[in-house]
Amino acid sequence: MAEDDIYTKDGSTDIHKKPAIRRTTGNWKACFFILGNECCERLAYYGMSTNLVNYLQIRLNQSNVTASNNVTNWAGTCYITPLVGAFLADAYLGRYWTIASFSIIYFLGMTLLTLSASVPGLKPSCDGMVCHPTGSQSVICFLALYLIALGTGGIKPCVSSFGADQFDENDEDEKKKKSSFFNFFYFSINIGALIASSVLVWIQMNVGWGWGFGIPAVAMAIAVMSFFSGTRLYRHQNPGGSALTRICQVLVASFRKIKEKIPDDGNLLYETTGAESAIIGSRKLDHTKGMRFLDKAAVETQTDKIKASVDPWRLCTVTQVEELKSIIRLLPIWASGIAFSTVYSQISTMFVLQGNTMDPHMGPHFQIPSASLSIFDTISVTFWTPIYDRIIVPLARKHTSHKNGFTQLQRMGIGLVISIFAMLAAGILEVVRLNMRYLPSLDSWSSSTIRRPMPCGACPLLCHSRLLQWEIT
């Protein structure tokens, strides 16, 4: 067998930094452990976060506004900390060691949260339905939450990419399997979310918070074990340098050469020789005419030519400059996601609190916890995905002649419009509910009848919100 057939062609290595052997590493046999890790991690995350606003309201005796604000701040932190994980993975640790390190932090946070909800002295004392948390108990709870935020943020940008690393991009057969991996990856996320928003939420409200948080902690432990179990099978890509560092280098180099003149011919700007880019694992990018101020970073001066080695904080390649230009061009799309995130965050805060005002009974013996309304968020993925793929896209393709039915921007625009109607529906329902609640003639039956329209409104509302998120991602 030729050596090219023994080793992967994309430069990946095994855990010992040796060239990865195609037959014994990567592919689906490695992805099985990554998918198991993701499913259990999402089960842990959603099992803890779905009902968090109720926990803060009940156990920490916080008002609706304070609890919602704390959950939103915490969730925002969960989406900022991926910058830390991405930087460390790209610049220093690589994806495997970043996932390994932050998974342990994640598990410690889950364990501390479980202890704060179950161990006497750490959990607040309660008189009936009223709890009296001390300052130290609140501090321990929030310390646990922000350890979790650091842990989940650290692994979030790495897991899906690490799964993709298990397939050789230069092998056509493995390249096809990579797209299937992302389908299963997304499926594993929703399996974890489905179990969390149904079974775990019910346990938290009917059995106890100790069990309700303890099970997610065990799930996280299983996630960590699943990940480490596949260590000898994984393929690794060497860190290619942080994009954040490269962005800073372009900005600094541009300002340092603010008085330099940009040549009219873009071919005179600095770029490495050969077919490969200076950025490991990336192809070269062609020069574009927009945002010419940034091109100053690639202007090669006499001082640059004299120096034996290139100072990246003074001279950058065209590819590096174009990388920053591409990011700037994406900022309007990124900004539109801020508005959507504001809408989507309501699912785990105000919609749960709104659900507390519903009639939760289904029959004489069973009650639906308010946080379980988010199950519609997960179910809607199963419902809308085949409809979109098999019905909406073919119909749209006939009118637009686009292979995907809609362009990416059109899909995002449609989703954002849906979110507008979703929030209008939620607002109208809340106004109607409040108005009916205070009608004197309805006092005798307001506690039941007024609440029953709410699930009817929440179901399509959550359904549309989830469809939007799926479109954007």
N, C-alpha and C positions, 0 to 999 in steps of 0.2 A: 504493500500500500504506500502511495506517495505521501511525503511529509505534509503536503498541502491538504490531504484528506484526513490526516490525523489530528491536526490542530485547527482551531477556529481561525477565520481570516480577518477578523475585526480587531485583532490585537488584545483580546481579553485574556486574563490570567486566572489561575485558581487562587485559593486562599494562601498558598505558599509563594505567590508572585511568579510562578512558572507558567509558561504558555498553556492555555486551557485545552485539554484534550476533548475533541468534539463528542466522542462516544460516551465519555464518563461524566461530563459536566453539562450544566445548562439544560435547555429545552424544558419539556413538560415535567420531567422528573424533579427538577429544581423548583419549578413554579408551583408545584403542589404545596410545598412548605410556605411559599410566599403568600399564596391564596389563603391557606389556613391561618397564617398570621394576620392577614388583613381582615378576614371574616371575624375572628375573635377580637381583634383590636377595635373594630367598628361596633361590635356587640358591647364591649366595655365602654366605649365612648358614648354611644347613644343610650346605653343602659344607665349611665350616670347623668347625662346632660338633658335627656328628654323631659324628665320630671324635676329638674334642678330648681326651677322657679317655685314649685310647690314646697320643696324641701326648705328653701330659704324663708319662705313665708310661714311655714308651720314650725320648723325646728328652731330657726333663728329669729322668729317673731318679727319679720320684716314686712313692711307694707307692700302693696302691689307695685307701686312705683319704684320703691327701693330694690325689691327683689328683681323686677324686670331690668332695671338699670344695671344691677350687679351681674346678672346673667349675660346681658348684652356686652358689657365690658369684658367679661371673661371670655365669651365667644370671640370677640374681636382680638383678644390676645392670642387665642388659638390660631388665628389667621395671620397674625403678624410674626409669631415665632418661627414659621417656616422659612423666613429670611435667614434666621440663624442657622437652621439645619441645612439649608441649601448652600450657604457660604462655607460652612465647615466641610460638607460633603464634596463640594467642587474644588476647594482650595487645599484641604489638608487630609481629611480622614478617609474620603471615599464613601460610597453609599452604604456598604456593608457595616463598617464600624460606626457610622453615624446612626444607622438604625439600631444597632446593638446598644450603643451608649444611651440614646434617648429612650429606648424601650425600657431600660432599667429604671430611669428617672420616672417614666410614665407609671410603671408598676409600683414604685415607692409612693407616688402620689395617690394612686388608687387604694393602696393599703392604708395610708394615713387617713384618707377620707372615710374608709370603712371603720377604722378605729374611732374616729371622731363622731361616728353615728351610732356606735354600739357599746363602747367601753364606758362604764360609770366614771364620772369625773371628767371625761372628755366630751361626752354627749350632754346637751342641755337638760336640766331637770324640767319636768312638765307637770302641771296641775290640770288634769283633764286634757282639754284641747289647747291650753295656753302653756307655752314653753318660756323659760327664763334663761337664755344663754348668757354666760359671762363673757367678758372681753377676751380672755385667753381662749375660750372655746371657739369664739368666732374667728380669732386669729389662726388657730389650728385648722379650722375648716377651710379658710381662704388660702392658707399656705398649701394645703393639699390640692385645692383646685388649680392653683397657679403652677404647681409642680406638674400636674396633668397637662396644663396648657403648654408648658415647655416641652414635655415629652411628646405629646401628639404633634406639636408644631415641628419638632425636630425630625420626626419620621415621615411626616406628611409629604414633603416634596421628593422623598427618596424611594418610597416603596414601589410605586408604579414604574418609575424609571429603572429601578433595580430589577424588576420583573422583566422589563423590556431588554435589559442587558443579557438575559439568558438566551436570547435568540440572535444568531449571527446575521447582521444586516446584509452581509455579502453572500449569503446562501439563500437562494430563492425559496427553497422549501421552508426553511426556518423563518424567513421574512413573512411568509403567508401565515404562519402560526402565531406571529406576534400580534396581528390584529385580533385573532381569536382570544389571545390572552387578555386583552383589554375588555372584551365582552365578559369573560369569566371574572375578571377583577371587579368590574362594576356590579356583576351579579352577587359576588361575595359580600360587597358593601351592603347591598340591600337585604341580603339574608340576615346579616347582623343587625341592621336597623329594624327589620320586621320583628325579630325575636325580642329586641329591646323595648320597642314601643308597644308590644302586646303583653308578653309574659312578665318581663321585669318590672314594668310600670305597675302591673296588677299586684305583684309581690310587694313592692314598696308601699302601696297604699293599704294593703290588706294583711300582710304578714309583718312587715317592719322594715325600717330603713337600714338596719344592720345587714339583714339578708339581701335587701334590695341593692346595696352597694357592694356587699361581699361577693355576690355572684359575678358582677362585672370585674372585680379584682381578680377572681379566679380565672375568668376568661382572658384577662390580660396576661396572667401567668402562663396560660396555655399558649397564647400568642407568642410570647417570648420563647418558650420551649420549642414551638413549631419552627420559629425562625432559625434558632441555633441548630436544630436537628438537621437542617439542610446545608450546613456550612461546607462540607466536603464536596457538595455538588454544584455550588454556585460559581458563576463566572463573574469576574470583576473587571471594571474599566478603571484605568488609572485616573486620578483627579486631573482635570484639564485646566484648573485655575478658576477663580471665582469671577463670574460676570460682573459682580458689584465692584470688584477691584479694577477690572478692565474699564468700566464706566468712569470710575474716578480718575484713572490714568488719562483717558481721552479729555476729560474736562480740565484737568491740571495742565496737560500738555498744550491744550488750546489757549488757555490763559497765559501760559509762559511765552507763547509765540504770537501774542495778540497783535504785534506790530509787523509780523511777517506777511508777505504777499503770497496769495494762493495762485499757483500757476493755472493758466487757462486749460491746459491739457491735463486731464485727470491721471494719465499714465505716468506723469512725473512725480506723483505722490508716492510715498514710501509703501512698499509691500514686499513680503518675503519672496524669494525666488523659488521655483519649483511648483508642483501641483498642490502641495499641502499647505493649509493655513497654519499660522503660528499658534492658533488656538487648537489645542489637542482635541481631536475628534470632530472638528468642524471644517467645512469646506470654505473656500475663499468666496467673498462677496464682491460683486462688481460695484464700482464707484457710481454714486448718484449725485445729481446737481443740487438737490435741496440742502438747506441748513449748512451752507458753505463755511460758516464760522468754525464748525467742528473739523473741517478739512485741515485747518491750521495744525492740528495735532499730527498730521501725516506729512507735513512739509519738512523735507530733509535739508537742514542748514549745513554750512561748512563745519560748524562745531560738531554736529552729529556725524559727519563723514570722517572727521579726524579721530574720534573716539574708537577704541578697539571693539567695544561692545555697545549695544544699543541700550540706552536708558529708557525703559518703558514709561517713565513719568515725564519724559521730554519728547519722545518720538514713538508714535503708534502706527500700526499698519492700517491700510485702507479698510481691511475687513473689520478691524476693531472699531474704527470710526463708523462704518456702516451698521455695525451691530447696535451702537447707541442710537443712530438715526432710526433704525427699525423700532426700537423700544419707544422712542418719542412719538413715532407715528401711531403706535398702539395706545397711547395714553387716552385719547377720546373713548376708545372702546373700554378700556379699564375704568374710566370715570363712570360710564354708564352702568358698570357692574356695581358701583357703590350704591346707586339708587335701588337696584334690585336686591342687594344684600340687606338694605334697610327693610324692605318688604319681607324678605325671606326669614329674617331674624324673628319676625312676629310669631312664627310657628311655635317656637320654643318659649315664648314669653306671653304676649297678650292673648294669643289664641288659647293657650292652656288656662290662663286666668278667666278668659271668657267661657271656656268649657266648664269651669267651676260653677257657673250660674245655670247650667243646663239641668234637665232631669236626666240623671245617668242610668236610670233603671231600664233593663231589658228583661222583662218578666219579673216575677215576684222575688227572685233570689239572686239575681246577678246585676251588678252595676259596672258600667264602663268608666274607668278612671279618666279624668279630663285630659291627661297627657297622652292617653292612647289615641286621641284624635289624630295625632301625627302619623298614625298607621296609614291613613289615607294618602299621606305623602309618599309612602313606599309603595302601596298598592297601585297608585296611579302610574308609577313607572312601568309596572307590568301591563297595565291596561293601555296606556298611550303609546308605548314604544312600537308594538306591532301594528297598531292603527296608523301611526305616522309613517312607518317604513313601508307597509303594504298597501295603504289606501291613499293617504294624503300626498306622499311623495310622487307616486305614479300619476295622480291627477294633476299635480302642480307641474310635473315634467312636461305634460302635453301643452301647457300654456306658456311656460317659461323657456322650454328647450334646454334647461340647465340639468346636468346629469344627476344632481342631488335634489332637484325640484326647486329649492330656494338656495340663494347664496348664504354664506355664513352671516352676513350683516342683516339680510332679510329675516333669517330665522331668529336672530337676537331681537330685532325690532318687533316682530310678531309676539315674541315672548314678553317683552317689556310692556306692550299694549295690553296683553292678557293680565299682567300683574296690576295694571291700573284698574281694570274692571274688578279684579279680585279684591283689592283693598276698598273699592267703592262698595262692593257687596258687603264686606265685613263692617264697614262704617254704617251703612244703612241699617243692617240688622241690629247693630248695637244701639242706634238711635231709637229704632222701633221698640226694642226690648226695654230700654229705660223708660220710654214714654208709657208703655203699657203697664209697667211695674207700678207706676204711681197713680194709675187710674183707680179711684175709689171703688168703682163697680166691679173691679177685677180682683180685689183683695183676696177673695175666697179661693180663687183658682190660679192666681198668678204664679204660684210656686211650681206648678206643673205645666200648664198649657203654654205659658209664655216661653218656656225653655225649649219646647219641642221643635220649633222651626230652626233652632240654631244648628243642629247637626246637619240638616239639609243644606244650609248655607255653607257650613264649614267643609263639607265633603268636596264639592266642586272647587271651592276656594283653595284648599290644600292641593287638590289635584292639579289645578292650573299652575300653582306656584312651583310644584315639582316638575311639571312639564317645562316650565321656563328654565329652571336650573339645568335640566338635562340638555336643553337646546344650547344654552350658553357654554356648557362644558363640552 
